[in-house]
Amino acid sequence: MELVLLAVGRLRSSYREACDDYLRRLGRYAKVREAEAREASRAPTAEAQREEEAGRLLALAPPRAVLVALARDGSAWTSEELAGRVEGWRLNARPVALVIGGSRGLALGLLATAAERWSLGPLTLPHELARVVVAEQLYRAFTIIRGEPYHKGRC
């Protein structure tokens, strides 16, 4: 299975260290990589910024990838539900690109083309932290699928 975290911007060192740890762990279960698009800071409006970033993100997506957009208005999944989705994506045998927008979110056109929208909940998170959370939750999902002890579930 190929997973690609598509994200706007680079991670600062504290986030980078945490994300790298989970990406390393994820590498035991799937081919995983990150692709970072430059932030469109000079765009005249927020919507223009989102559109420019969307073009950059989509250019980095693998061909035929299933797009999963991280969006506040998406579906909130439990870790177990995410594990079920990951298993379905694995059986689908297509690359999966998880798309994380920048500080202004994702363009409406990109959201419309996504196969799924995943919400990390109603809280507003910095996009850097959201990337770490996504990597951790993907790792957790694989440990659930494999029956490994990382996920404690409801104790």
VEXDO-716214 format. One record per residue (C-alpha): x negated, z negated, y; residue number from 0; residue in three letters. Coordinates in nm, 2 decimals. Example, Ala and Ser with C-alpha at 12.3 -4.5 7.8 and 13.67 -1.06 7.14 Angstrom:
% residues 2
xx -1.23	zz -0.78	yy -0.45	num 0	residuo ALA
xx -1.37	zz -0.71	yy -0.11	num 1	residuo SER
This chain:
% residues 155
xx 0.00	zz 0.00	yy 0.00	num 0	residuo MET
xx -0.12	zz 0.09	yy 0.35	num 1	residuo GLU
xx -0.03	zz -0.14	yy 0.64	num 2	residuo LEU
xx -0.13	zz -0.06	yy 1.00	num 3	residuo VAL
xx -0.08	zz -0.31	yy 1.29	num 4	residuo LEU
xx -0.03	zz -0.09	yy 1.59	num 5	residuo LEU
xx -0.07	zz -0.29	yy 1.91	num 6	residuo ALA
xx -0.12	zz -0.25	yy 2.28	num 7	residuo VAL
xx -0.43	zz -0.41	yy 2.42	num 8	residuo GLY
xx -0.73	zz -0.59	yy 2.27	num 9	residuo ARG
xx -0.72	zz -0.95	yy 2.15	num 10	residuo LEU
xx -0.92	zz -1.22	yy 2.33	num 11	residuo ARG
xx -1.18	zz -1.39	yy 2.11	num 12	residuo SER
xx -0.96	zz -1.69	yy 2.01	num 13	residuo SER
xx -0.68	zz -1.46	yy 1.89	num 14	residuo TYR
xx -0.93	zz -1.21	yy 1.74	num 15	residuo ARG
xx -1.08	zz -1.48	yy 1.51	num 16	residuo GLU
xx -0.74	zz -1.59	yy 1.38	num 17	residuo ALA
xx -0.62	zz -1.23	yy 1.33	num 18	residuo CYS
xx -0.93	zz -1.13	yy 1.15	num 19	residuo ASP
xx -0.90	zz -1.42	yy 0.91	num 20	residuo ASP
xx -0.55	zz -1.31	yy 0.81	num 21	residuo TYR
xx -0.64	zz -0.94	yy 0.80	num 22	residuo LEU
xx -0.93	zz -1.04	yy 0.56	num 23	residuo ARG
xx -0.69	zz -1.23	yy 0.34	num 24	residuo ARG
xx -0.44	zz -0.95	yy 0.35	num 25	residuo LEU
xx -0.71	zz -0.71	yy 0.23	num 26	residuo GLY
xx -0.67	zz -0.86	yy -0.12	num 27	residuo ARG
xx -0.32	zz -0.72	yy -0.15	num 28	residuo TYR
xx -0.31	zz -0.40	yy 0.06	num 29	residuo ALA
xx -0.51	zz -0.16	yy 0.26	num 30	residuo LYS
xx -0.47	zz -0.30	yy 0.61	num 31	residuo VAL
xx -0.61	zz -0.20	yy 0.94	num 32	residuo ARG
xx -0.54	zz -0.24	yy 1.31	num 33	residuo GLU
xx -0.52	zz 0.03	yy 1.58	num 34	residuo ALA
xx -0.52	zz -0.07	yy 1.94	num 35	residuo GLU
xx -0.38	zz 0.14	yy 2.22	num 36	residuo ALA
xx -0.50	zz 0.09	yy 2.58	num 37	residuo ARG
xx -0.25	zz -0.07	yy 2.81	num 38	residuo GLU
xx -0.09	zz 0.16	yy 3.07	num 39	residuo ALA
xx -0.16	zz -0.07	yy 3.37	num 40	residuo SER
xx -0.15	zz 0.21	yy 3.63	num 41	residuo ARG
xx 0.19	zz 0.34	yy 3.55	num 42	residuo ALA
xx 0.43	zz 0.33	yy 3.85	num 43	residuo PRO
xx 0.71	zz 0.14	yy 3.67	num 44	residuo THR
xx 0.76	zz -0.08	yy 3.37	num 45	residuo ALA
xx 0.95	zz 0.19	yy 3.19	num 46	residuo GLU
xx 0.68	zz 0.44	yy 3.26	num 47	residuo ALA
xx 0.43	zz 0.19	yy 3.13	num 48	residuo GLN
xx 0.62	zz 0.14	yy 2.81	num 49	residuo ARG
xx 0.66	zz 0.52	yy 2.76	num 50	residuo GLU
xx 0.29	zz 0.59	yy 2.81	num 51	residuo GLU
xx 0.20	zz 0.31	yy 2.57	num 52	residuo GLU
xx 0.45	zz 0.44	yy 2.31	num 53	residuo ALA
xx 0.29	zz 0.78	yy 2.31	num 54	residuo GLY
xx -0.05	zz 0.61	yy 2.25	num 55	residuo ARG
xx 0.09	zz 0.39	yy 1.98	num 56	residuo LEU
xx 0.26	zz 0.68	yy 1.79	num 57	residuo LEU
xx -0.05	zz 0.89	yy 1.81	num 58	residuo ALA
xx -0.23	zz 0.61	yy 1.61	num 59	residuo LEU
xx 0.04	zz 0.59	yy 1.34	num 60	residuo ALA
xx -0.04	zz 0.74	yy 1.00	num 61	residuo PRO
xx 0.15	zz 1.05	yy 0.91	num 62	residuo PRO
xx 0.49	zz 0.98	yy 0.74	num 63	residuo ARG
xx 0.46	zz 0.61	yy 0.82	num 64	residuo ALA
xx 0.76	zz 0.38	yy 0.82	num 65	residuo VAL
xx 0.78	zz 0.24	yy 1.17	num 66	residuo LEU
xx 0.87	zz -0.13	yy 1.20	num 67	residuo VAL
xx 0.90	zz -0.23	yy 1.57	num 68	residuo ALA
xx 0.86	zz -0.58	yy 1.68	num 69	residuo LEU
xx 1.15	zz -0.64	yy 1.91	num 70	residuo ALA
xx 1.33	zz -0.94	yy 2.05	num 71	residuo ARG
xx 1.66	zz -0.77	yy 1.96	num 72	residuo ASP
xx 1.55	zz -0.70	yy 1.61	num 73	residuo GLY
xx 1.65	zz -0.89	yy 1.29	num 74	residuo SER
xx 1.49	zz -1.23	yy 1.23	num 75	residuo ALA
xx 1.38	zz -1.26	yy 0.87	num 76	residuo TRP
xx 1.29	zz -1.56	yy 0.67	num 77	residuo THR
xx 0.95	zz -1.54	yy 0.50	num 78	residuo SER
xx 1.13	zz -1.48	yy 0.17	num 79	residuo GLU
xx 1.33	zz -1.19	yy 0.33	num 80	residuo GLU
xx 1.01	zz -1.04	yy 0.47	num 81	residuo LEU
xx 0.85	zz -1.06	yy 0.12	num 82	residuo ALA
xx 1.15	zz -0.86	yy -0.01	num 83	residuo GLY
xx 1.10	zz -0.60	yy 0.26	num 84	residuo ARG
xx 0.73	zz -0.58	yy 0.19	num 85	residuo VAL
xx 0.80	zz -0.53	yy -0.18	num 86	residuo GLU
xx 1.05	zz -0.25	yy -0.08	num 87	residuo GLY
xx 0.79	zz -0.09	yy 0.15	num 88	residuo TRP
xx 0.53	zz -0.11	yy -0.13	num 89	residuo ARG
xx 0.77	zz 0.07	yy -0.38	num 90	residuo LEU
xx 0.85	zz 0.33	yy -0.11	num 91	residuo ASN
xx 0.48	zz 0.43	yy -0.13	num 92	residuo ALA
xx 0.45	zz 0.53	yy 0.23	num 93	residuo ARG
xx 0.23	zz 0.38	yy 0.50	num 94	residuo PRO
xx 0.39	zz 0.11	yy 0.71	num 95	residuo VAL
xx 0.31	zz 0.08	yy 1.08	num 96	residuo ALA
xx 0.41	zz -0.24	yy 1.24	num 97	residuo LEU
xx 0.43	zz -0.17	yy 1.62	num 98	residuo VAL
xx 0.37	zz -0.45	yy 1.87	num 99	residuo ILE
xx 0.41	zz -0.37	yy 2.23	num 100	residuo GLY
xx 0.23	zz -0.50	yy 2.53	num 101	residuo GLY
xx 0.34	zz -0.75	yy 2.79	num 102	residuo SER
xx 0.63	zz -0.53	yy 2.89	num 103	residuo ARG
xx 0.75	zz -0.46	yy 2.54	num 104	residuo GLY
xx 0.83	zz -0.13	yy 2.37	num 105	residuo LEU
xx 0.99	zz 0.19	yy 2.50	num 106	residuo ALA
xx 1.35	zz 0.25	yy 2.41	num 107	residuo LEU
xx 1.26	zz 0.59	yy 2.25	num 108	residuo GLY
xx 1.01	zz 0.42	yy 2.02	num 109	residuo LEU
xx 1.26	zz 0.15	yy 1.93	num 110	residuo LEU
xx 1.52	zz 0.42	yy 1.85	num 111	residuo ALA
xx 1.28	zz 0.60	yy 1.61	num 112	residuo THR
xx 1.18	zz 0.28	yy 1.42	num 113	residuo ALA
xx 1.32	zz 0.24	yy 1.07	num 114	residuo ALA
xx 1.35	zz -0.13	yy 1.13	num 115	residuo GLU
xx 1.33	zz -0.38	yy 1.41	num 116	residuo ARG
xx 1.18	zz -0.72	yy 1.34	num 117	residuo TRP
xx 1.22	zz -1.02	yy 1.57	num 118	residuo SER
xx 0.99	zz -1.31	yy 1.55	num 119	residuo LEU
xx 1.27	zz -1.52	yy 1.70	num 120	residuo GLY
xx 1.43	zz -1.59	yy 2.04	num 121	residuo PRO
xx 1.11	zz -1.73	yy 2.18	num 122	residuo LEU
xx 0.90	zz -1.52	yy 2.42	num 123	residuo THR
xx 0.55	zz -1.50	yy 2.27	num 124	residuo LEU
xx 0.24	zz -1.35	yy 2.42	num 125	residuo PRO
xx 0.18	zz -1.01	yy 2.25	num 126	residuo HIS
xx -0.16	zz -1.14	yy 2.13	num 127	residuo GLU
xx -0.01	zz -1.44	yy 1.96	num 128	residuo LEU
xx 0.27	zz -1.22	yy 1.81	num 129	residuo ALA
xx 0.00	zz -1.00	yy 1.64	num 130	residuo ARG
xx -0.15	zz -1.31	yy 1.48	num 131	residuo VAL
xx 0.19	zz -1.43	yy 1.37	num 132	residuo VAL
xx 0.27	zz -1.09	yy 1.22	num 133	residuo VAL
xx -0.06	zz -1.09	yy 1.03	num 134	residuo ALA
xx 0.00	zz -1.44	yy 0.90	num 135	residuo GLU
xx 0.36	zz -1.36	yy 0.79	num 136	residuo GLN
xx 0.25	zz -1.05	yy 0.61	num 137	residuo LEU
xx -0.02	zz -1.25	yy 0.42	num 138	residuo TYR
xx 0.25	zz -1.52	yy 0.34	num 139	residuo ARG
xx 0.48	zz -1.24	yy 0.22	num 140	residuo ALA
xx 0.23	zz -1.12	yy -0.03	num 141	residuo PHE
xx 0.16	zz -1.47	yy -0.16	num 142	residuo THR
xx 0.53	zz -1.52	yy -0.21	num 143	residuo ILE
xx 0.55	zz -1.19	yy -0.40	num 144	residuo ILE
xx 0.26	zz -1.29	yy -0.62	num 145	residuo ARG
xx 0.38	zz -1.65	yy -0.67	num 146	residuo GLY
xx 0.07	zz -1.80	yy -0.52	num 147	residuo GLU
xx 0.08	zz -2.15	yy -0.37	num 148	residuo PRO
xx 0.02	zz -2.07	yy 0.00	num 149	residuo TYR
xx 0.39	zz -2.07	yy 0.09	num 150	residuo HIS
xx 0.55	zz -2.41	yy 0.05	num 151	residuo LYS
xx 0.90	zz -2.29	yy 0.11	num 152	residuo GLY
xx 1.16	zz -2.56	yy 0.18	num 153	residuo ARG
xx 1.00	zz -2.89	yy 0.10	num 154	residuo CYS
